[in-house]
Amino acid sequence: MPNHIQNRVRLTGEQSRIDELLKTVRNDEGDLGSIDFNKIIPMPKELDIECSSRTECGIKAYSDFISVYLLGQPDGKLDVFSIPENSEKAFLKVRKDIDSETWSLGKQAYLNKIKFGHTGWYDWCIANWGTKWNAYSFGQADTNTLSFNTAWSCSMPVMTKLSEMFSDVHFNYAWADEDFGNNVGEVELSGGERTYENIPTPFSKEALEKAADIRGEDLLSDRHMMLNEETDNYERLSDEEWEVLEASGEPQQSM
C-alpha cells in the first residue's frame, strides 16, 4: 500500500467562479467538493490496461513480431497501425508460447507507447498527474475548499493545470504525507504560476506544525509530541511519559 497524502486546496475569488470550478472537477460518483483528475487532464482510455509482468511479456512478443515483419518491408519503413492481421496470425502460428490475451495486451501497450509515450496508465499517471492514482478519500464538502488523498505524492501537475483553467481563482495548495512531518509543502498558484512556495525541511518544527494543520491533527493529543525548547523541535513522548501526562491533567508546553 502507498503512503496516503492529504491534499488541501483553498480557493479564493469570485464565488460564482469557485462554484463553477467545483462543478467542473466534481467526481461523477462523489458530492460537490470531490475531484476527478480526468476532468482536468484526461487520461486516454487506451492506457487503462493491465500493467504487470504479463504486459511486459506481451510487449516483448509484439516487439519480436515487429522485428520479423520489418525484414519483409523493402524500404524498412513501418506503419504499426496498418499491419495486416494475417501477418500477426502467421507469427503466432510459430510462437505458440504466446496466448491471445498476452498478445493483445502487449500489442496495445506497444501501440500506446508510440501514440502516447507510455505503455499504460501507471507511468502516464505519474508523468501527467504527479501521482499513480486518481484522487480518493474526499473530505467533508466545504464551499471553497477541496480535500482529498493521493498516493505517494501530491498532484502538482493537476493543480497547475486547474489554476490555468481558472486563472481568476487563487489557489492555496498544501499537502502532508502520512509519514508525519515528511513530504510536506504549500504553494500558491495564480494563472498556473507559482506565486509562493514553502517546502519545509522534513521533520523540522515547521514541517511538523504544518503537517498537523493540514491533516487536522493535534501534535500533543494525536501524536504525543511536545516542543523541546532546547532543540526548538518536537519530540515524541514515551508511553510512560504520556501516561504520567494524562494522569496529571496538566500538559506541559516543553520538555
Residue pairs with C-beta under 8 A, 6 or more apart in sequence:
2 132
2 133
2 151
2 152
3 151
3 152
3 177
3 178
3 179
3 183
4 137
4 149
4 150
4 151
4 177
4 178
5 131
5 149
5 150
5 151
5 152
5 153
5 154
5 175
5 176
5 177
5 178
5 183
6 147
6 149
6 175
6 176
6 178
6 214
6 215
7 135
7 146
7 147
7 148
7 149
7 150
7 154
7 155
7 173
7 174
7 175
8 139
8 145
8 146
8 147
8 173
8 174
8 175
8 214
9 145
9 146
9 147
9 159
9 171
9 172
9 173
9 174
10 144
10 145
10 171
10 172
10 174
11 18
11 21
11 144
11 145
11 146
11 169
11 170
11 171
11 172
12 18
12 144
12 169
12 170
12 172
13 166
13 168
13 169
13 170
14 168
14 169
15 143
15 144
17 166
17 168
17 169
18 143
18 144
18 169
20 166
21 162
21 165
21 166
21 169
22 32
22 33
22 146
23 32
24 39
24 165
25 34
25 35
25 36
25 39
25 40
25 146
25 162
26 32
26 33
26 34
26 35
26 36
26 39
27 34
27 35
27 36
27 135
27 138
28 36
30 36
30 138
31 138
31 141
32 141
33 138
33 139
33 140
33 141
33 142
33 145
33 146
33 147
34 135
34 138
34 148
35 135
35 138
35 146
35 148
36 134
36 135
37 43
37 129
37 134
37 135
37 155
37 158
38 134
40 158
40 161
40 162
40 165
41 128
41 129
41 157
41 158
41 161
43 121
43 124
43 125
43 128
44 112
44 115
44 116
44 124
46 108
46 111
46 112
46 115
46 116
47 112
47 116
47 118
47 120
47 121
47 124
48 120
48 121
49 55
49 105
49 108
49 109
49 112
49 120
49 121
50 105
50 120
51 119
51 120
51 121
51 122
51 123
54 101
54 102
54 105
55 105
55 106
55 109
55 119
55 120
57 102
57 106
58 98
58 102
58 103
58 104
58 105
58 106
58 107
58 109
59 106
59 109
59 110
59 119
60 106
61 95
61 98
61 102
61 103
61 106
62 103
62 106
62 107
62 109
62 110
63 110
64 95
65 88
65 91
65 95
66 78
66 80
66 110
68 91
69 78
69 83
69 87
69 91
70 76
70 78
80 110
80 111
80 114
81 111
88 103
88 107
92 98
92 103
109 119
109 120
110 119
112 118
112 119
112 120
113 119
116 124
117 124
117 127
118 124
118 127
122 132
125 131
125 132
125 133
125 134
126 132
128 157
129 155
129 157
129 158
130 150
130 153
130 154
130 155
130 156
130 157
130 158
131 150
131 151
131 152
131 153
131 154
131 155
132 151
132 152
133 150
133 151
135 148
135 149
135 150
135 155
136 148
136 149
136 150
137 148
137 149
138 147
138 148
139 145
139 147
139 148
140 147
150 175
153 183
154 173
154 175
154 185
156 173
156 187
159 171
159 173
159 189
160 189
160 192
161 192
162 171
163 169
163 171
163 189
163 190
163 191
163 192
163 193
164 191
164 192
167 190
167 191
167 192
170 188
170 189
170 190
171 187
171 188
171 189
171 190
172 186
172 187
172 188
173 186
173 187
173 188
173 189
174 185
174 186
174 187
174 210
174 213
174 214
175 183
175 184
175 185
175 186
175 214
176 183
176 184
176 210
176 211
176 214
176 215
177 183
177 184
177 211
178 215
180 208
180 211
180 215
180 223
181 202
181 203
181 204
181 207
181 208
181 211
182 202
182 203
182 207
183 202
184 199
184 200
184 202
184 207
184 210
184 211
184 214
185 197
185 198
185 199
185 200
186 196
186 197
186 198
186 199
186 210
187 194
187 196
187 197
187 198
188 194
188 195
188 196
188 197
189 195
198 210
200 206
200 207
200 210
201 207
204 233
205 227
205 232
205 233
205 234
208 219
208 225
208 233
208 234
209 219
211 217
212 218
212 219
212 222
212 223
217 223
219 225
219 226
219 234
220 226
220 251
223 236
224 236
224 237
224 242
225 234
225 235
225 236
225 237
226 234
226 235
226 237
226 251
226 252
226 253
226 254
226 255
227 233
227 234
227 253
227 254
227 255
228 234
228 235
228 254
228 255
229 254
229 255
235 255
237 245
245 251
245 252
